[in-house]
Amino acid sequence: MNKVAREAIRQHALNQGFDAVGFTSAHSDPKDHAALAKFLKKNWHGDMSWMAEVGYSNVNPRGKPRALMPEAQTIIVLGSNYTPSDDPMFAVKNPKVGAISVYARPKRDYHYTIKKRLKKFGRWLVKNYAAKGIKVFVDTAPIMEKPLAARSGIGWQGKHTNLVSRDFGSWLFLSEVFTTLRIAPDLPEPDHCGSCTACMDACPTDAFPAPYQLDARRCISYLTIEHKAMIAPSLMTKMGNHIFGCDDCLTACPWNKFAMVTKDPVFEPREDLSSPLLSKLLKLDDDAFRSKFAGSSIKRLGRSRFIRNVLIAVANSGDHNLISTVELLFQDTDKLVAKTANWAHAQLSTLDQNKGSDNHFNNNKSQN
């Protein structure tokens, strides 16, 4: 495909609302599969057993794009800027509220919003360039999106393993179009982290064993979203008031100073998800939970794990006024909620006896 057509495709994607566009080959990079194998061997994936699943060929498709589309020649990687207008750490500093990751605050789950745009872009690609086939993905398939984005020139994987962009910092949603079209690839983006370790230093639970390595079992995003059981007390006391995801390492990246606030209205946050009061969240039953988070990424978590997370935040807040509300959950029909409620009650009672001298919320690394 000639350069003019290539740039026309890039421009059309930008016109469709995407903020970054890169092209890379659909071939496999052995480094990606090797990195995944090492990650899985160390069991750093925890409960995320789907990361180790193999396909019909008895080979893990992650790191091997053509396992998903054998005829693919090019992968178009697209980035959507969701840079927030306010301080992502504002809620983290207030023990009376729950901190929700920026990506989960909009009215509608970003998967649906971006998937709709991807399909429209894909139809245009087929119509105008006679692509024999395409497949579109938004964080829902066995694709190693961040390495692909780095190969396509959109950014590089920082020491926190997340993608970093010179133009958008930490705040890019990634999506992909696999196509049979042969499009010249962009140059990979070099690593610009240098000696900086701000992201690693910001992690409250020390989830980074080394630069560019993540033990997901200690990551607050994993613990609040993917982990299905009771969380280890040694980790709960370090989680502060994070109730869905965590942006601490993302926010700490110095490259965020170049990021411009998103102009896309679909990524604007719901006001009630920016700093929701823990006292109100604690009272949600299943129906109220489903109603409140309808259309949101949070709904997929389910009431059980969400209230578990809220109880942990309450315990770390040191707010003795919430003990009576916590006690109401001792007999909750969900065993995970009941067990966490008993732990939270014990924590609050201990803090009250010590007059707050051991307030875990104030000792949380994310507050420093």
N, C-alpha and C positions, 0 to 999 in steps of 0.2 A: 504494500500500500504506500502511495506517495506521501510526501511530507504535508502537502496541502490538505489531503483528506484526513490525515492523522490529526492535524491541528483543528480541522473542522469538527471532528468528533469530540475533541477536548473542549472546544468552545461550546458545543451544544450541551454537553454535560454540565458545564458551568451555568449555562442559561436555564437549565432545568432545576437549579437550586443547589447543586453540589459546589463545594468550595475548593476542593483539591482533586486533581485528576492525574493519574499516572498509569503508564503502560509497562507490563512486564511479560516475559515469556511464560507459558504454562508448564514449562519443564520443571522437574523436581530439583531441589537443591539438597544434596546429601547432608549438608550441615543442619538443615531444619529437622530432618528425620532423626539425626543423631542426637540433637539437643532434646527432642521429645522423648527419645528412648532413655536418656539419662534422667530426665525429669520423672518419668514413670517408674524407673528402677528404684529411685530413692523414695517412692511413694509420696512425693510432694503434692500429688493431685488429690489426696485424701478421698472424700466421698465421690469425687467426680469420675466414676468408673467409666462413663461414656468416652473419656479421653483415651482409654486404652482399648476400646472396642475395635474389632477388625471387620472389614467388609467381606463381601462374597469371595474375594480372592485370598482371604485369610491374611491380609496385610492391613495394618493401620493406615487409613487413607490420609491422615494428617501429614502434611509435608509432601504429599504426592497429589497435586491438583488433578492430574489426568485420571486418577482413580474415581473421581466424581464425573468427569466428562472426558472420555478417552480421545475424542476428536478435537479438543480445545487446542488452540495455537497461541492465543493471547489472553491475558487477564487484565481487564481495565479495573484499576483500584480507585475507588472514589471516597473522598473524605467530606464529612458534613460538620461544619463548625458549630459547636454548642457552648462556646465560651460564655460563662455567666456574667451578668452585669454587676452582681454584688460579690462580696467576699465569700468564697466557698467555705471558709472556716468560721463564718459568723456564728452559725448554730453550734458548732463544736465548742465554742467558748462559753455557752450558756447551759448550765447543768439542768435547768428546768425544761428544756426542750429536747427533742430528738433530732439527730443529724441524719439527713437523707442525702445520698449521693446526688450530685448535680444532674446526672443523666436520667434519674428516675423522677425528677420533679415536674416535668411537663404534663399537660393534661392527658396526652395520648402516648402510649408506648412508642418509642422511637423506631422499633422494628417495623411497625405498620406504616408509619409515615415514610420511611426511607424505601421500604419495599415497593410502595406505590410508585414512587419516583423512578426506581430502578426498572420496573416493568415498562413504564412509559418510555424511558430512555432505550431500553432493549428493543421495543417495537420499532422505534425510529431507526435503530441500527440495522435491523433486519430489512426494513423497507428501503432504506437509502443506500445500503452497502451490500445487499444480497448475502448477508451472513447466513450460512446454512443451518446454524444452530447457536443458541445462547442459553446460558443458565445464570440466574441472578441469586446472590446470597447476601444476607444481612445477619451475621453473627449467629446463625442457626444451623450451620453445617460443619462437618469436620475439616475446617480450613484453618491454616495457620496464617491469620490475617495480618498480624503485625510484621512478620518477615516478608510477606508479599508486598506490603505497603512500603517497607524499606527498600526492597528491590525496585519498586516502581518510582522511587524518588520522592515520595510524599513526605517521608520523615525517616527517623532512625529509632531503633529500640534503645531506650535509655537504661540506666543502671537499675531502674525499678521494673524493667522488662516491658513497660508500656511504650507506645509510640510517642515520639516527640517531634514536633514540626517547628521549623524556624519561623513560620508565619502564624501558626495557631497554637503553639505551645503544646499543652497536654490534651487540648479539648477538641478531638476529632472522633466522630463516629465513623467506622470503616464499613465499606460494603464493596462487593465485587460483581463484575460481569465477566463470565467466561464466554469466549467466542471463538468461532472457527476462523475468523479473520486473522490474517498475518499482519500485525502492526509492529513497527520497529519499537523496541523497548526504550524507556527512559533510563538515564544513568542512575544507579543507586545513590541514596543520600548518605554521605559519610557520617560517622559518629562525631557529634560535637559536644559530648559530655565533659571531655577533658578530665581534670582531677576532681570535679564537683561530686559530692556525695549527699547533697541536700535531700534528695528523695529518700535515700536509705536512712538518713538520720532522723527523718520525720516520722518513720513508722513506729507507732506505739507498741507494737507487739514483736518487733525485731524479726520481720518475715523474710528478710534478705540475708541468706547465709554468706553471700559474696556479691560483688557487682554483677549485674545481668543474670542473677539467679533468684528465684522466688520459691519459697516453701509455702505453698498455698494453704497448708494446714494452720499456719499462723497468721494468715492475712485476714484482716477484718472484713473485707468484701466477701471472701470465701465463707468465713464463719457466720456472717449474718444472712447470707443468701443460699449458699450451697450445702453447708453442714446441716444435717437433718436432726441430729441428736443433741443431748446436753453438751455444752461447751465446757472445756476444762476450766476450773476456777482460776487457775494461774493466768489464763488468757482473759477470762471475763473481767477481772479486775483492771485490765489494761485497755479495755475497749471504750472507755469513756462513755459518751452518749450516742455512739454510732448505732443506728437501728436498721439501716438498710444501706449497705455499701460503705465505702470510705474513699475520700479524695485527698487524704493527707499527703501521700507521696506525689500525687499529681500536682497539687497546689504548690508544693515546695519548689518545683522546677523553675529555675531562673528564666527559662525561655518563655514563660508565660507573659513576661513583660511586653512581648511583641504581639501577643494575641489581641485581636479586636473582638469586642462583644458581638455575639451572633445577631444578625439582622433578621433571622428567620423566626417568624412569630410562632411556629409550631414547637420551638424549643424554649419558649418562655415558660417560666415555672408557675405552677399553681400556687397561689398565695398561702394556702393552708398546708403546703408541703415544704415550705422554706424553713419554718421553725415551729413545728407542731408541739403543743404542750404534752409532756409525758403523762400528766395527770388525766388528760382526756383520752389519750390513746390507750391507756391501761384499761379503760372501761369498755372497749370495743368487743362485742360478741361477734359471732361468725357473720351474721347478717349485716351488722353495722360495718364490719371490716370490708365485706364484699361491696357494699354500697359506696363506702368512702373511696375505695381505690379502684372502682370500675374504670377500665380503659388504661389504667396505669401499670407500669412494670411491676409495681409492688404487689398487685393482686395475685400474681403467679406464685408468690412466696407462701401464701396461705396464712390464716390467722394464727395457727399454732406457733410457727417459727417467728412470726412478727411480734407476738406478745412476749415470747421468750426474749427477743432482743430488747423490747421496751423495758422488761423487768430488769435486765442487766444494766441498762442505762439508769433506771431508777435507783438501783443499788449503788451505782457509782456516783450518783448525784449527792448522796448523803442527806437527802431531804426526808427527815423523819416524819413529816406531815403526810407522806404517802404510805406509811406503814399500814394503816387501816384498809386502804384500797388493795394493797398487796395481799393482805390476809384474806380478802374475799376470793382470791384465786387459789387458795390452798386446796380447795375441793373441786377445782376446775375439772371438767370431764376429760380434758386433754392432759395426759400424764406429763408431757414435756413442760406444759405451762405450770402445772401444779408443783413439779419438782423445782423449776426455776424460781417460782414464787417463794418457796421455802428457803432457797439459798439467798434470794434477795432480802427476805425478811431478816435472816440471820446477819447479813452484812449491815443492814441499816441499824439493827439493834446494837451491833458491835460499835459502829461508828458513833451512835448516840451515846453509848456508855463512855467512849473515849473523847466525847465532845468534839468530834470531827478531826481529831489529830491525825487520823489515818485515812483521810478522804482520798480515795483512789482516783476520783475525777480530777482533783487538783494535782495529783502526782502523774497523771497521764502525760506521756511524752509529747502528744499532739498539742498540748497546751503551752509548751515551751517555745 
